[in-house]
């Protein structure tokens, strides 16, 4: 098993009900695996999953990025705004 810490930002935090969670994933898990399991555990986030930006240990990564025990994952919804 791979244990990662997942930090939620913006509206995602409200949907999950926590700023940070710990997830246990199967060996060989990727960011895509994490997204799937997050959606299964928190169905309200499913519509957001395709547009989330992900960073692992403060570097932006793709959904194919492999996760390792102890990684710190940040899930960031798209942000809008302006002047």
C-alpha positions in Angstrom: 0.0 0.0 0.0 1.0 3.6 -0.6 -0.1 6.2 1.9 -0.3 9.8 0.7 -1.5 13.1 2.2 -4.0 15.0 0.0 -4.5 18.7 0.5 -7.8 20.2 -0.8 -8.1 23.7 -2.1 -11.1 26.1 -2.7 -14.5 24.5 -3.4 -13.0 21.0 -3.3 -12.2 21.4 0.4 -15.9 22.2 1.0 -17.1 19.2 -1.0 -14.8 16.8 0.9 -15.3 18.4 4.3 -11.7 18.6 5.1 -8.6 20.6 4.2 -6.4 17.6 4.3 -6.9 13.8 4.2 -4.8 10.7 4.2 -5.4 8.1 1.5 -4.2 4.6 1.2 -3.7 3.5 -2.4 -2.6 0.3 -4.0 1.1 -0.2 -4.9 1.8 1.3 -8.3 -1.0 3.9 -7.9 -1.0 7.1 -10.0 -2.7 10.4 -9.7 -5.5 8.9 -11.8 -5.9 6.2 -9.2 -6.1 8.8 -6.5 -8.8 10.7 -8.4 -10.9 7.6 -8.9 -10.7 6.6 -5.2 -11.5 10.2 -4.1 -14.5 10.2 -6.4 -15.7 6.9 -5.0 -15.4 8.1 -1.4 -16.8 11.6 -2.1 -19.3 11.4 -5.0 -19.9 15.2 -4.9 -16.4 15.8 -6.3 -16.8 13.6 -9.4 -17.9 16.6 -11.6 -14.7 18.4 -10.6 -12.2 15.6 -11.1 -11.5 16.2 -14.9 -10.5 19.8 -14.3 -8.4 19.5 -11.1 -4.8 20.5 -11.3 -2.5 18.2 -9.3 0.8 18.8 -7.7 3.0 16.2 -5.9 5.6 17.5 -3.5 5.0 21.0 -4.9 5.5 20.1 -8.6 2.7 20.0 -11.1 2.2 16.5 -12.5 0.0 14.7 -15.0 -2.6 12.0 -14.1 -0.1 9.3 -15.2 2.4 10.4 -12.5 3.2 7.5 -10.1 2.6 8.1 -6.4 5.0 6.9 -3.7 4.6 6.4 0.0 4.7 9.7 1.9 3.9 11.9 -1.1 2.1 15.2 -0.4 -0.5 15.7 -3.1 -2.3 19.0 -3.7 -5.6 19.0 -5.7 -6.4 22.5 -7.0 -9.7 23.3 -8.8 -9.6 25.9 -11.6 -9.7 29.5 -10.3 -11.4 32.3 -12.0 -11.3 36.0 -11.3 -9.8 39.1 -12.6 -10.1 42.8 -12.4 
